[in-house]
Every structure is written in structure tokens, then in C-alpha cells.
Amino acid sequence: MSLKDLISVFDEERNGYMEWHDGPTLFEVDYAFARLTPEEKVQASKIVAERIRVKYDPYLGRAAELLATEECKAALNDAMRGTSRRTEISGNLLAFGKNDDALAHLRSVISNNRLAWSYRIDSLVQLKILLKDRGNRPIAELLTPEMTEAILDAVVDEDYLVRYHAADTLLQALGEVEELPRHKELFGLVCGTPGREQADDQDRLGFAKAAELLKERLQKGF
């Protein structure tokens, strides 16, 4: 039974460290989902929604995206109010379509330089995935003026990984196929002085120039 295969993906014992280090293997959900019959999808929607309400995880979130039912969407909205994994759930909800609350959450995390870099790049990565997979959706649903400003501010952040993912997110929005390291001038500005742990004023001028270059490209349109 294909539905049993999907449930086995949810129930699989996983290595917590490897999940954190390498990310969840969500292709397992995609593979099992592709084999469901229409009748099984109806059953799966109920199962996924019920499980999300008990304890969210990214495998359930991905299944909810694929099922794209109001039942699953409602469960994700409920889960947003009772979990620390709001960034991942925001990504799931935005995959359904326009969602101001989910987008506001991602923006608030990206903008909060009191948070650890890991939380902030998680939000940027979620946004990159959504931009890459948006299809024919208007880019303005994701890259609002407020979100653009937040990401441009992150390009001049003191933390290298935040700067990197912020710049790479804007390149994704611009439709660039190549990742940031292939854009040598921009990459050099974002990196700052090689081997230096703390940025100095000269490095910060470079970060600001990188943000200005990206802003100019965004203003030319998509």
C-alpha cells in the first residue's frame, strides 16, 4: 500500500544530529506521495493534519505542501501557535500561496540580529527555496518592499553566513542560476578580508557596496 509507505516515512527513526547537519531527506516524502491514489490522498490529508496538530516535523510539513488541502493548511496554522518551529511552518504555509503572517515571521527573524546566525539563515534558506519553486506566482508575494529591505540590511550584517545567504537569496530572486561564489566581485565584497574573524571599517564599506550593487540590480526589475 502506498499510504503505508508514506506513514513509514513519518515513523522512521532518525539521527537527530545528521538531520540537523544535513537537513531532512524530504525526497522520501515526495517519492511516497507520487504513488498515492486519489483515495489514499484523502486519507493521507486527514492523517497528516492530525499528526501535525500532535507534533509538527518537516516531513509532515512537506506532505502538507504536496497534499495542498485546506485541512492540512488549517493544521499548519494551528501548529504555528504552539511550536518553536515557526520558521519551517512559515515556509510550508507560503508554499500554499500568499500568507502575510508567515512572511512577516520570516522577515522578523532575518531582521533580528540578536538571534543566533543559525536561526536567521534558516529563514533566508526557506525564502530561497520558495523563490526557486514559486512557478508563475508573482515575486512580490515573497519579495515585498519590507522583505527586500530586511534582506539588504542582512547583506551588511557582521556575521559572514548571514551576509552570504542574504546576498544569495537576492540573486535567487533575480533569477540567477549560479550561486554567490560564481559572482566574483560580489562574493569578494560579501566575504571581506580573507582570514579576518572580525570585520573592520574597510570590510564594512565592502558589505555596503555589495548591498548597493544588489539594490541597483533589483531596481532594474525582474
PyMOL CGO cylinders between C-alpha atoms (Angstrom):
from pymol import cmd
from pymol.cgo import CYLINDER

trace = [
    CYLINDER, 0.00, 0.00, 0.00, 1.37, 3.40, -0.97, 0.3, 1, 1, 1, 1, 1, 1,
    CYLINDER, 1.37, 3.40, -0.97, -0.28, 5.05, 2.04, 0.3, 1, 1, 1, 1, 1, 1,
    CYLINDER, -0.28, 5.05, 2.04, 1.54, 2.63, 4.32, 0.3, 1, 1, 1, 1, 1, 1,
    CYLINDER, 1.54, 2.63, 4.32, 4.82, 3.65, 2.64, 0.3, 1, 1, 1, 1, 1, 1,
    CYLINDER, 4.82, 3.65, 2.64, 4.11, 7.31, 3.37, 0.3, 1, 1, 1, 1, 1, 1,
    CYLINDER, 4.11, 7.31, 3.37, 3.31, 6.56, 7.00, 0.3, 1, 1, 1, 1, 1, 1,
    CYLINDER, 3.31, 6.56, 7.00, 6.54, 4.56, 7.29, 0.3, 1, 1, 1, 1, 1, 1,
    CYLINDER, 6.54, 4.56, 7.29, 8.44, 7.69, 6.22, 0.3, 1, 1, 1, 1, 1, 1,
    CYLINDER, 8.44, 7.69, 6.22, 6.82, 9.61, 9.08, 0.3, 1, 1, 1, 1, 1, 1,
    CYLINDER, 6.82, 9.61, 9.08, 7.56, 6.85, 11.58, 0.3, 1, 1, 1, 1, 1, 1,
    CYLINDER, 7.56, 6.85, 11.58, 11.18, 6.19, 10.58, 0.3, 1, 1, 1, 1, 1, 1,
    CYLINDER, 11.18, 6.19, 10.58, 13.73, 6.54, 13.39, 0.3, 1, 1, 1, 1, 1, 1,
    CYLINDER, 13.73, 6.54, 13.39, 16.15, 9.32, 12.52, 0.3, 1, 1, 1, 1, 1, 1,
    CYLINDER, 16.15, 9.32, 12.52, 19.55, 10.51, 13.68, 0.3, 1, 1, 1, 1, 1, 1,
    CYLINDER, 19.55, 10.51, 13.68, 18.95, 13.92, 15.22, 0.3, 1, 1, 1, 1, 1, 1,
    CYLINDER, 18.95, 13.92, 15.22, 22.48, 15.17, 14.64, 0.3, 1, 1, 1, 1, 1, 1,
    CYLINDER, 22.48, 15.17, 14.64, 22.53, 14.13, 10.98, 0.3, 1, 1, 1, 1, 1, 1,
    CYLINDER, 22.53, 14.13, 10.98, 19.11, 15.74, 10.47, 0.3, 1, 1, 1, 1, 1, 1,
    CYLINDER, 19.11, 15.74, 10.47, 20.49, 18.98, 11.89, 0.3, 1, 1, 1, 1, 1, 1,
    CYLINDER, 20.49, 18.98, 11.89, 23.75, 18.77, 9.94, 0.3, 1, 1, 1, 1, 1, 1,
    CYLINDER, 23.75, 18.77, 9.94, 22.50, 17.59, 6.54, 0.3, 1, 1, 1, 1, 1, 1,
    CYLINDER, 22.50, 17.59, 6.54, 18.84, 18.56, 6.65, 0.3, 1, 1, 1, 1, 1, 1,
    CYLINDER, 18.84, 18.56, 6.65, 15.81, 16.27, 6.39, 0.3, 1, 1, 1, 1, 1, 1,
    CYLINDER, 15.81, 16.27, 6.39, 15.59, 13.82, 3.48, 0.3, 1, 1, 1, 1, 1, 1,
    CYLINDER, 15.59, 13.82, 3.48, 12.30, 15.19, 2.21, 0.3, 1, 1, 1, 1, 1, 1,
    CYLINDER, 12.30, 15.19, 2.21, 12.60, 13.42, -1.15, 0.3, 1, 1, 1, 1, 1, 1,
    CYLINDER, 12.60, 13.42, -1.15, 11.34, 10.33, 0.72, 0.3, 1, 1, 1, 1, 1, 1,
    CYLINDER, 11.34, 10.33, 0.72, 8.00, 12.12, 1.20, 0.3, 1, 1, 1, 1, 1, 1,
    CYLINDER, 8.00, 12.12, 1.20, 7.89, 13.16, -2.46, 0.3, 1, 1, 1, 1, 1, 1,
    CYLINDER, 7.89, 13.16, -2.46, 8.57, 9.60, -3.61, 0.3, 1, 1, 1, 1, 1, 1,
    CYLINDER, 8.57, 9.60, -3.61, 5.88, 8.04, -1.40, 0.3, 1, 1, 1, 1, 1, 1,
    CYLINDER, 5.88, 8.04, -1.40, 3.38, 10.79, -2.26, 0.3, 1, 1, 1, 1, 1, 1,
    CYLINDER, 3.38, 10.79, -2.26, 3.80, 10.27, -6.00, 0.3, 1, 1, 1, 1, 1, 1,
    CYLINDER, 3.80, 10.27, -6.00, 2.48, 6.72, -5.63, 0.3, 1, 1, 1, 1, 1, 1,
    CYLINDER, 2.48, 6.72, -5.63, -0.71, 7.57, -3.72, 0.3, 1, 1, 1, 1, 1, 1,
    CYLINDER, -0.71, 7.57, -3.72, -4.07, 7.01, -5.36, 0.3, 1, 1, 1, 1, 1, 1,
    CYLINDER, -4.07, 7.01, -5.36, -6.66, 9.82, -5.19, 0.3, 1, 1, 1, 1, 1, 1,
    CYLINDER, -6.66, 9.82, -5.19, -8.49, 7.88, -2.46, 0.3, 1, 1, 1, 1, 1, 1,
    CYLINDER, -8.49, 7.88, -2.46, -5.29, 7.48, -0.46, 0.3, 1, 1, 1, 1, 1, 1,
    CYLINDER, -5.29, 7.48, -0.46, -4.58, 11.21, -0.72, 0.3, 1, 1, 1, 1, 1, 1,
    CYLINDER, -4.58, 11.21, -0.72, -7.88, 11.90, 1.02, 0.3, 1, 1, 1, 1, 1, 1,
    CYLINDER, -7.88, 11.90, 1.02, -6.88, 9.54, 3.84, 0.3, 1, 1, 1, 1, 1, 1,
    CYLINDER, -6.88, 9.54, 3.84, -3.36, 10.97, 3.91, 0.3, 1, 1, 1, 1, 1, 1,
    CYLINDER, -3.36, 10.97, 3.91, -4.65, 14.51, 4.34, 0.3, 1, 1, 1, 1, 1, 1,
    CYLINDER, -4.65, 14.51, 4.34, -6.55, 13.51, 7.48, 0.3, 1, 1, 1, 1, 1, 1,
    CYLINDER, -6.55, 13.51, 7.48, -3.55, 11.61, 8.89, 0.3, 1, 1, 1, 1, 1, 1,
    CYLINDER, -3.55, 11.61, 8.89, -1.08, 14.41, 8.17, 0.3, 1, 1, 1, 1, 1, 1,
    CYLINDER, -1.08, 14.41, 8.17, -3.34, 17.09, 9.65, 0.3, 1, 1, 1, 1, 1, 1,
    CYLINDER, -3.34, 17.09, 9.65, -3.89, 15.05, 12.82, 0.3, 1, 1, 1, 1, 1, 1,
    CYLINDER, -3.89, 15.05, 12.82, -0.17, 14.36, 13.24, 0.3, 1, 1, 1, 1, 1, 1,
    CYLINDER, -0.17, 14.36, 13.24, 0.80, 18.00, 12.68, 0.3, 1, 1, 1, 1, 1, 1,
    CYLINDER, 0.80, 18.00, 12.68, -1.55, 19.00, 15.49, 0.3, 1, 1, 1, 1, 1, 1,
    CYLINDER, -1.55, 19.00, 15.49, 0.11, 16.46, 17.81, 0.3, 1, 1, 1, 1, 1, 1,
    CYLINDER, 0.11, 16.46, 17.81, 3.75, 17.21, 16.90, 0.3, 1, 1, 1, 1, 1, 1,
    CYLINDER, 3.75, 17.21, 16.90, 5.00, 19.00, 13.78, 0.3, 1, 1, 1, 1, 1, 1,
    CYLINDER, 5.00, 19.00, 13.78, 8.07, 17.85, 11.89, 0.3, 1, 1, 1, 1, 1, 1,
    CYLINDER, 8.07, 17.85, 11.89, 9.38, 18.84, 8.42, 0.3, 1, 1, 1, 1, 1, 1,
    CYLINDER, 9.38, 18.84, 8.42, 8.31, 15.53, 6.86, 0.3, 1, 1, 1, 1, 1, 1,
    CYLINDER, 8.31, 15.53, 6.86, 4.71, 16.22, 7.82, 0.3, 1, 1, 1, 1, 1, 1,
    CYLINDER, 4.71, 16.22, 7.82, 5.13, 19.80, 6.63, 0.3, 1, 1, 1, 1, 1, 1,
    CYLINDER, 5.13, 19.80, 6.63, 6.34, 18.64, 3.23, 0.3, 1, 1, 1, 1, 1, 1,
    CYLINDER, 6.34, 18.64, 3.23, 3.45, 16.19, 2.95, 0.3, 1, 1, 1, 1, 1, 1,
    CYLINDER, 3.45, 16.19, 2.95, 1.03, 19.00, 3.79, 0.3, 1, 1, 1, 1, 1, 1,
    CYLINDER, 1.03, 19.00, 3.79, 2.53, 21.11, 0.97, 0.3, 1, 1, 1, 1, 1, 1,
    CYLINDER, 2.53, 21.11, 0.97, 2.10, 18.27, -1.52, 0.3, 1, 1, 1, 1, 1, 1,
    CYLINDER, 2.10, 18.27, -1.52, -1.44, 17.47, -0.43, 0.3, 1, 1, 1, 1, 1, 1,
    CYLINDER, -1.44, 17.47, -0.43, -2.34, 21.19, -0.53, 0.3, 1, 1, 1, 1, 1, 1,
    CYLINDER, -2.34, 21.19, -0.53, -5.65, 20.68, 1.28, 0.3, 1, 1, 1, 1, 1, 1,
    CYLINDER, -5.65, 20.68, 1.28, -7.46, 23.18, 3.47, 0.3, 1, 1, 1, 1, 1, 1,
    CYLINDER, -7.46, 23.18, 3.47, -7.38, 20.51, 6.19, 0.3, 1, 1, 1, 1, 1, 1,
    CYLINDER, -7.38, 20.51, 6.19, -3.57, 20.48, 6.19, 0.3, 1, 1, 1, 1, 1, 1,
    CYLINDER, -3.57, 20.48, 6.19, -3.32, 24.25, 5.90, 0.3, 1, 1, 1, 1, 1, 1,
    CYLINDER, -3.32, 24.25, 5.90, -5.55, 24.69, 8.95, 0.3, 1, 1, 1, 1, 1, 1,
    CYLINDER, -5.55, 24.69, 8.95, -3.39, 22.23, 10.92, 0.3, 1, 1, 1, 1, 1, 1,
    CYLINDER, -3.39, 22.23, 10.92, -0.24, 24.18, 9.99, 0.3, 1, 1, 1, 1, 1, 1,
    CYLINDER, -0.24, 24.18, 9.99, -1.86, 27.44, 11.08, 0.3, 1, 1, 1, 1, 1, 1,
    CYLINDER, -1.86, 27.44, 11.08, -2.77, 25.84, 14.41, 0.3, 1, 1, 1, 1, 1, 1,
    CYLINDER, -2.77, 25.84, 14.41, 0.78, 24.49, 14.81, 0.3, 1, 1, 1, 1, 1, 1,
    CYLINDER, 0.78, 24.49, 14.81, 2.23, 27.98, 14.29, 0.3, 1, 1, 1, 1, 1, 1,
    CYLINDER, 2.23, 27.98, 14.29, 0.77, 29.00, 17.63, 0.3, 1, 1, 1, 1, 1, 1,
    CYLINDER, 0.77, 29.00, 17.63, 2.24, 26.15, 19.63, 0.3, 1, 1, 1, 1, 1, 1,
    CYLINDER, 2.24, 26.15, 19.63, 5.74, 25.31, 18.46, 0.3, 1, 1, 1, 1, 1, 1,
    CYLINDER, 5.74, 25.31, 18.46, 9.25, 26.69, 18.24, 0.3, 1, 1, 1, 1, 1, 1,
    CYLINDER, 9.25, 26.69, 18.24, 9.48, 25.58, 14.58, 0.3, 1, 1, 1, 1, 1, 1,
    CYLINDER, 9.48, 25.58, 14.58, 7.58, 28.55, 13.19, 0.3, 1, 1, 1, 1, 1, 1,
    CYLINDER, 7.58, 28.55, 13.19, 10.22, 29.23, 10.53, 0.3, 1, 1, 1, 1, 1, 1,
    CYLINDER, 10.22, 29.23, 10.53, 9.74, 25.81, 8.91, 0.3, 1, 1, 1, 1, 1, 1,
    CYLINDER, 9.74, 25.81, 8.91, 5.96, 26.04, 9.19, 0.3, 1, 1, 1, 1, 1, 1,
    CYLINDER, 5.96, 26.04, 9.19, 6.05, 29.52, 7.64, 0.3, 1, 1, 1, 1, 1, 1,
    CYLINDER, 6.05, 29.52, 7.64, 7.82, 28.01, 4.65, 0.3, 1, 1, 1, 1, 1, 1,
    CYLINDER, 7.82, 28.01, 4.65, 5.14, 25.31, 4.38, 0.3, 1, 1, 1, 1, 1, 1,
    CYLINDER, 5.14, 25.31, 4.38, 2.32, 27.85, 4.57, 0.3, 1, 1, 1, 1, 1, 1,
    CYLINDER, 2.32, 27.85, 4.57, 3.92, 30.12, 1.98, 0.3, 1, 1, 1, 1, 1, 1,
    CYLINDER, 3.92, 30.12, 1.98, 4.12, 27.14, -0.38, 0.3, 1, 1, 1, 1, 1, 1,
    CYLINDER, 4.12, 27.14, -0.38, 0.29, 27.17, -0.32, 0.3, 1, 1, 1, 1, 1, 1,
    CYLINDER, 0.29, 27.17, -0.32, 0.25, 30.78, -1.54, 0.3, 1, 1, 1, 1, 1, 1,
    CYLINDER, 0.25, 30.78, -1.54, 0.24, 34.33, -0.24, 0.3, 1, 1, 1, 1, 1, 1,
    CYLINDER, 0.24, 34.33, -0.24, 0.41, 34.45, 3.54, 0.3, 1, 1, 1, 1, 1, 1,
    CYLINDER, 0.41, 34.45, 3.54, 1.22, 37.77, 5.20, 0.3, 1, 1, 1, 1, 1, 1,
    CYLINDER, 1.22, 37.77, 5.20, 1.67, 36.33, 8.70, 0.3, 1, 1, 1, 1, 1, 1,
    CYLINDER, 1.67, 36.33, 8.70, 4.11, 33.63, 7.59, 0.3, 1, 1, 1, 1, 1, 1,
    CYLINDER, 4.11, 33.63, 7.59, 6.12, 36.13, 5.53, 0.3, 1, 1, 1, 1, 1, 1,
    CYLINDER, 6.12, 36.13, 5.53, 6.18, 38.57, 8.45, 0.3, 1, 1, 1, 1, 1, 1,
    CYLINDER, 6.18, 38.57, 8.45, 7.62, 35.83, 10.67, 0.3, 1, 1, 1, 1, 1, 1,
    CYLINDER, 7.62, 35.83, 10.67, 10.47, 35.08, 8.24, 0.3, 1, 1, 1, 1, 1, 1,
    CYLINDER, 10.47, 35.08, 8.24, 11.19, 38.80, 7.92, 0.3, 1, 1, 1, 1, 1, 1,
    CYLINDER, 11.19, 38.80, 7.92, 11.23, 39.31, 11.68, 0.3, 1, 1, 1, 1, 1, 1,
    CYLINDER, 11.23, 39.31, 11.68, 13.78, 36.52, 12.14, 0.3, 1, 1, 1, 1, 1, 1,
    CYLINDER, 13.78, 36.52, 12.14, 16.01, 37.78, 9.31, 0.3, 1, 1, 1, 1, 1, 1,
    CYLINDER, 16.01, 37.78, 9.31, 15.94, 41.30, 10.81, 0.3, 1, 1, 1, 1, 1, 1,
    CYLINDER, 15.94, 41.30, 10.81, 16.67, 40.27, 14.39, 0.3, 1, 1, 1, 1, 1, 1,
    CYLINDER, 16.67, 40.27, 14.39, 20.45, 40.49, 14.82, 0.3, 1, 1, 1, 1, 1, 1,
    CYLINDER, 20.45, 40.49, 14.82, 20.10, 39.44, 18.45, 0.3, 1, 1, 1, 1, 1, 1,
    CYLINDER, 20.10, 39.44, 18.45, 19.27, 35.93, 17.27, 0.3, 1, 1, 1, 1, 1, 1,
    CYLINDER, 19.27, 35.93, 17.27, 21.97, 33.38, 16.52, 0.3, 1, 1, 1, 1, 1, 1,
    CYLINDER, 21.97, 33.38, 16.52, 23.07, 33.22, 12.89, 0.3, 1, 1, 1, 1, 1, 1,
    CYLINDER, 23.07, 33.22, 12.89, 21.60, 29.72, 12.52, 0.3, 1, 1, 1, 1, 1, 1,
    CYLINDER, 21.60, 29.72, 12.52, 18.02, 30.94, 13.05, 0.3, 1, 1, 1, 1, 1, 1,
    CYLINDER, 18.02, 30.94, 13.05, 18.47, 33.80, 10.64, 0.3, 1, 1, 1, 1, 1, 1,
    CYLINDER, 18.47, 33.80, 10.64, 19.97, 31.74, 7.83, 0.3, 1, 1, 1, 1, 1, 1,
    CYLINDER, 19.97, 31.74, 7.83, 17.20, 29.15, 8.29, 0.3, 1, 1, 1, 1, 1, 1,
    CYLINDER, 17.20, 29.15, 8.29, 14.71, 31.88, 7.40, 0.3, 1, 1, 1, 1, 1, 1,
    CYLINDER, 14.71, 31.88, 7.40, 16.81, 33.01, 4.44, 0.3, 1, 1, 1, 1, 1, 1,
    CYLINDER, 16.81, 33.01, 4.44, 17.10, 29.43, 3.17, 0.3, 1, 1, 1, 1, 1, 1,
    CYLINDER, 17.10, 29.43, 3.17, 13.34, 28.95, 3.47, 0.3, 1, 1, 1, 1, 1, 1,
    CYLINDER, 13.34, 28.95, 3.47, 12.88, 32.08, 1.38, 0.3, 1, 1, 1, 1, 1, 1,
    CYLINDER, 12.88, 32.08, 1.38, 15.41, 30.91, -1.21, 0.3, 1, 1, 1, 1, 1, 1,
    CYLINDER, 15.41, 30.91, -1.21, 13.55, 27.63, -1.63, 0.3, 1, 1, 1, 1, 1, 1,
    CYLINDER, 13.55, 27.63, -1.63, 10.26, 29.46, -2.05, 0.3, 1, 1, 1, 1, 1, 1,
    CYLINDER, 10.26, 29.46, -2.05, 11.74, 31.84, -4.61, 0.3, 1, 1, 1, 1, 1, 1,
    CYLINDER, 11.74, 31.84, -4.61, 13.22, 28.96, -6.58, 0.3, 1, 1, 1, 1, 1, 1,
    CYLINDER, 13.22, 28.96, -6.58, 9.97, 26.98, -6.63, 0.3, 1, 1, 1, 1, 1, 1,
    CYLINDER, 9.97, 26.98, -6.63, 7.46, 29.84, -6.98, 0.3, 1, 1, 1, 1, 1, 1,
    CYLINDER, 7.46, 29.84, -6.98, 6.49, 28.92, -10.55, 0.3, 1, 1, 1, 1, 1, 1,
    CYLINDER, 6.49, 28.92, -10.55, 4.19, 31.59, -12.00, 0.3, 1, 1, 1, 1, 1, 1,
    CYLINDER, 4.19, 31.59, -12.00, 3.44, 33.23, -8.68, 0.3, 1, 1, 1, 1, 1, 1,
    CYLINDER, 3.44, 33.23, -8.68, 4.20, 36.98, -8.58, 0.3, 1, 1, 1, 1, 1, 1,
    CYLINDER, 4.20, 36.98, -8.58, 7.57, 37.54, -6.97, 0.3, 1, 1, 1, 1, 1, 1,
    CYLINDER, 7.57, 37.54, -6.97, 6.08, 40.42, -4.99, 0.3, 1, 1, 1, 1, 1, 1,
    CYLINDER, 6.08, 40.42, -4.99, 4.22, 37.86, -2.86, 0.3, 1, 1, 1, 1, 1, 1,
    CYLINDER, 4.22, 37.86, -2.86, 7.58, 36.92, -1.34, 0.3, 1, 1, 1, 1, 1, 1,
    CYLINDER, 7.58, 36.92, -1.34, 9.88, 39.84, -2.05, 0.3, 1, 1, 1, 1, 1, 1,
    CYLINDER, 9.88, 39.84, -2.05, 7.81, 42.68, -0.65, 0.3, 1, 1, 1, 1, 1, 1,
    CYLINDER, 7.81, 42.68, -0.65, 9.48, 46.08, -0.14, 0.3, 1, 1, 1, 1, 1, 1,
    CYLINDER, 9.48, 46.08, -0.14, 9.75, 45.31, 3.59, 0.3, 1, 1, 1, 1, 1, 1,
    CYLINDER, 9.75, 45.31, 3.59, 11.30, 41.90, 2.95, 0.3, 1, 1, 1, 1, 1, 1,
    CYLINDER, 11.30, 41.90, 2.95, 13.72, 43.36, 0.39, 0.3, 1, 1, 1, 1, 1, 1,
    CYLINDER, 13.72, 43.36, 0.39, 14.85, 45.97, 2.91, 0.3, 1, 1, 1, 1, 1, 1,
    CYLINDER, 14.85, 45.97, 2.91, 15.35, 43.31, 5.58, 0.3, 1, 1, 1, 1, 1, 1,
    CYLINDER, 15.35, 43.31, 5.58, 17.49, 41.18, 3.27, 0.3, 1, 1, 1, 1, 1, 1,
    CYLINDER, 17.49, 41.18, 3.27, 19.55, 44.13, 2.08, 0.3, 1, 1, 1, 1, 1, 1,
    CYLINDER, 19.55, 44.13, 2.08, 20.20, 45.01, 5.73, 0.3, 1, 1, 1, 1, 1, 1,
    CYLINDER, 20.20, 45.01, 5.73, 21.33, 41.42, 6.27, 0.3, 1, 1, 1, 1, 1, 1,
    CYLINDER, 21.33, 41.42, 6.27, 23.87, 41.78, 3.43, 0.3, 1, 1, 1, 1, 1, 1,
    CYLINDER, 23.87, 41.78, 3.43, 25.79, 44.20, 5.67, 0.3, 1, 1, 1, 1, 1, 1,
    CYLINDER, 25.79, 44.20, 5.67, 25.47, 42.05, 8.81, 0.3, 1, 1, 1, 1, 1, 1,
    CYLINDER, 25.47, 42.05, 8.81, 28.52, 41.38, 10.95, 0.3, 1, 1, 1, 1, 1, 1,
    CYLINDER, 28.52, 41.38, 10.95, 28.12, 37.61, 10.52, 0.3, 1, 1, 1, 1, 1, 1,
    CYLINDER, 28.12, 37.61, 10.52, 29.52, 36.19, 7.29, 0.3, 1, 1, 1, 1, 1, 1,
    CYLINDER, 29.52, 36.19, 7.29, 26.96, 33.40, 6.91, 0.3, 1, 1, 1, 1, 1, 1,
    CYLINDER, 26.96, 33.40, 6.91, 24.06, 35.83, 7.28, 0.3, 1, 1, 1, 1, 1, 1,
    CYLINDER, 24.06, 35.83, 7.28, 25.62, 38.10, 4.63, 0.3, 1, 1, 1, 1, 1, 1,
    CYLINDER, 25.62, 38.10, 4.63, 26.25, 35.14, 2.33, 0.3, 1, 1, 1, 1, 1, 1,
    CYLINDER, 26.25, 35.14, 2.33, 22.72, 33.76, 2.44, 0.3, 1, 1, 1, 1, 1, 1,
    CYLINDER, 22.72, 33.76, 2.44, 21.15, 37.22, 2.23, 0.3, 1, 1, 1, 1, 1, 1,
    CYLINDER, 21.15, 37.22, 2.23, 23.10, 38.04, -0.95, 0.3, 1, 1, 1, 1, 1, 1,
    CYLINDER, 23.10, 38.04, -0.95, 22.42, 34.58, -2.37, 0.3, 1, 1, 1, 1, 1, 1,
    CYLINDER, 22.42, 34.58, -2.37, 18.70, 34.98, -1.67, 0.3, 1, 1, 1, 1, 1, 1,
    CYLINDER, 18.70, 34.98, -1.67, 18.59, 38.19, -3.69, 0.3, 1, 1, 1, 1, 1, 1,
    CYLINDER, 18.59, 38.19, -3.69, 20.47, 36.52, -6.54, 0.3, 1, 1, 1, 1, 1, 1,
    CYLINDER, 20.47, 36.52, -6.54, 17.82, 33.77, -6.46, 0.3, 1, 1, 1, 1, 1, 1,
    CYLINDER, 17.82, 33.77, -6.46, 15.12, 36.44, -6.64, 0.3, 1, 1, 1, 1, 1, 1,
    CYLINDER, 15.12, 36.44, -6.64, 16.87, 37.91, -9.68, 0.3, 1, 1, 1, 1, 1, 1,
    CYLINDER, 16.87, 37.91, -9.68, 16.71, 34.53, -11.40, 0.3, 1, 1, 1, 1, 1, 1,
    CYLINDER, 16.71, 34.53, -11.40, 20.43, 33.81, -11.22, 0.3, 1, 1, 1, 1, 1, 1,
    CYLINDER, 20.43, 33.81, -11.22, 21.25, 30.15, -11.79, 0.3, 1, 1, 1, 1, 1, 1,
    CYLINDER, 21.25, 30.15, -11.79, 24.76, 30.41, -10.37, 0.3, 1, 1, 1, 1, 1, 1,
    CYLINDER, 24.76, 30.41, -10.37, 25.27, 30.73, -6.64, 0.3, 1, 1, 1, 1, 1, 1,
    CYLINDER, 25.27, 30.73, -6.64, 27.08, 33.63, -4.99, 0.3, 1, 1, 1, 1, 1, 1,
    CYLINDER, 27.08, 33.63, -4.99, 30.69, 32.28, -5.24, 0.3, 1, 1, 1, 1, 1, 1,
    CYLINDER, 30.69, 32.28, -5.24, 30.45, 32.38, -9.05, 0.3, 1, 1, 1, 1, 1, 1,
    CYLINDER, 30.45, 32.38, -9.05, 29.83, 36.15, -8.89, 0.3, 1, 1, 1, 1, 1, 1,
    CYLINDER, 29.83, 36.15, -8.89, 33.42, 37.00, -8.06, 0.3, 1, 1, 1, 1, 1, 1,
    CYLINDER, 33.42, 37.00, -8.06, 33.19, 40.75, -7.38, 0.3, 1, 1, 1, 1, 1, 1,
    CYLINDER, 33.19, 40.75, -7.38, 30.06, 40.46, -5.28, 0.3, 1, 1, 1, 1, 1, 1,
    CYLINDER, 30.06, 40.46, -5.28, 31.38, 37.41, -3.43, 0.3, 1, 1, 1, 1, 1, 1,
    CYLINDER, 31.38, 37.41, -3.43, 34.61, 39.20, -2.58, 0.3, 1, 1, 1, 1, 1, 1,
    CYLINDER, 34.61, 39.20, -2.58, 32.72, 42.17, -1.17, 0.3, 1, 1, 1, 1, 1, 1,
    CYLINDER, 32.72, 42.17, -1.17, 30.47, 39.93, 0.93, 0.3, 1, 1, 1, 1, 1, 1,
    CYLINDER, 30.47, 39.93, 0.93, 33.42, 37.89, 2.25, 0.3, 1, 1, 1, 1, 1, 1,
    CYLINDER, 33.42, 37.89, 2.25, 35.51, 40.82, 3.42, 0.3, 1, 1, 1, 1, 1, 1,
    CYLINDER, 35.51, 40.82, 3.42, 39.21, 40.37, 4.17, 0.3, 1, 1, 1, 1, 1, 1,
    CYLINDER, 39.21, 40.37, 4.17, 40.19, 36.66, 3.94, 0.3, 1, 1, 1, 1, 1, 1,
    CYLINDER, 40.19, 36.66, 3.94, 41.23, 35.14, 7.25, 0.3, 1, 1, 1, 1, 1, 1,
    CYLINDER, 41.23, 35.14, 7.25, 39.94, 38.02, 9.37, 0.3, 1, 1, 1, 1, 1, 1,
    CYLINDER, 39.94, 38.02, 9.37, 37.48, 36.92, 12.04, 0.3, 1, 1, 1, 1, 1, 1,
    CYLINDER, 37.48, 36.92, 12.04, 36.16, 40.39, 12.85, 0.3, 1, 1, 1, 1, 1, 1,
    CYLINDER, 36.16, 40.39, 12.85, 35.21, 42.87, 10.14, 0.3, 1, 1, 1, 1, 1, 1,
    CYLINDER, 35.21, 42.87, 10.14, 36.87, 46.28, 10.12, 0.3, 1, 1, 1, 1, 1, 1,
    CYLINDER, 36.87, 46.28, 10.12, 35.63, 49.55, 8.66, 0.3, 1, 1, 1, 1, 1, 1,
    CYLINDER, 35.63, 49.55, 8.66, 37.09, 48.75, 5.24, 0.3, 1, 1, 1, 1, 1, 1,
    CYLINDER, 37.09, 48.75, 5.24, 35.28, 45.43, 5.17, 0.3, 1, 1, 1, 1, 1, 1,
    CYLINDER, 35.28, 45.43, 5.17, 32.03, 47.15, 6.13, 0.3, 1, 1, 1, 1, 1, 1,
    CYLINDER, 32.03, 47.15, 6.13, 32.42, 49.52, 3.21, 0.3, 1, 1, 1, 1, 1, 1,
    CYLINDER, 32.42, 49.52, 3.21, 32.62, 46.42, 1.02, 0.3, 1, 1, 1, 1, 1, 1,
    CYLINDER, 32.62, 46.42, 1.02, 29.47, 44.96, 2.56, 0.3, 1, 1, 1, 1, 1, 1,
    CYLINDER, 29.47, 44.96, 2.56, 27.66, 48.24, 1.88, 0.3, 1, 1, 1, 1, 1, 1,
    CYLINDER, 27.66, 48.24, 1.88, 28.87, 48.24, -1.72, 0.3, 1, 1, 1, 1, 1, 1,
    CYLINDER, 28.87, 48.24, -1.72, 27.60, 44.67, -2.16, 0.3, 1, 1, 1, 1, 1, 1,
    CYLINDER, 27.60, 44.67, -2.16, 24.19, 45.72, -0.87, 0.3, 1, 1, 1, 1, 1, 1,
    CYLINDER, 24.19, 45.72, -0.87, 24.17, 48.72, -3.20, 0.3, 1, 1, 1, 1, 1, 1,
    CYLINDER, 24.17, 48.72, -3.20, 25.04, 46.58, -6.23, 0.3, 1, 1, 1, 1, 1, 1,
    CYLINDER, 25.04, 46.58, -6.23, 22.22, 44.18, -5.42, 0.3, 1, 1, 1, 1, 1, 1,
    CYLINDER, 22.22, 44.18, -5.42, 19.80, 47.03, -4.81, 0.3, 1, 1, 1, 1, 1, 1,
    CYLINDER, 19.80, 47.03, -4.81, 20.64, 48.54, -8.21, 0.3, 1, 1, 1, 1, 1, 1,
    CYLINDER, 20.64, 48.54, -8.21, 20.00, 45.20, -9.91, 0.3, 1, 1, 1, 1, 1, 1,
    CYLINDER, 20.00, 45.20, -9.91, 16.68, 44.80, -8.11, 0.3, 1, 1, 1, 1, 1, 1,
    CYLINDER, 16.68, 44.80, -8.11, 15.59, 48.28, -9.18, 0.3, 1, 1, 1, 1, 1, 1,
    CYLINDER, 15.59, 48.28, -9.18, 16.11, 47.34, -12.83, 0.3, 1, 1, 1, 1, 1, 1,
    CYLINDER, 16.11, 47.34, -12.83, 13.33, 44.81, -12.45, 0.3, 1, 1, 1, 1, 1, 1,
    CYLINDER, 13.33, 44.81, -12.45, 12.96, 41.08, -12.90, 0.3, 1, 1, 1, 1, 1, 1,
]
cmd.load_cgo(trace, "trace")
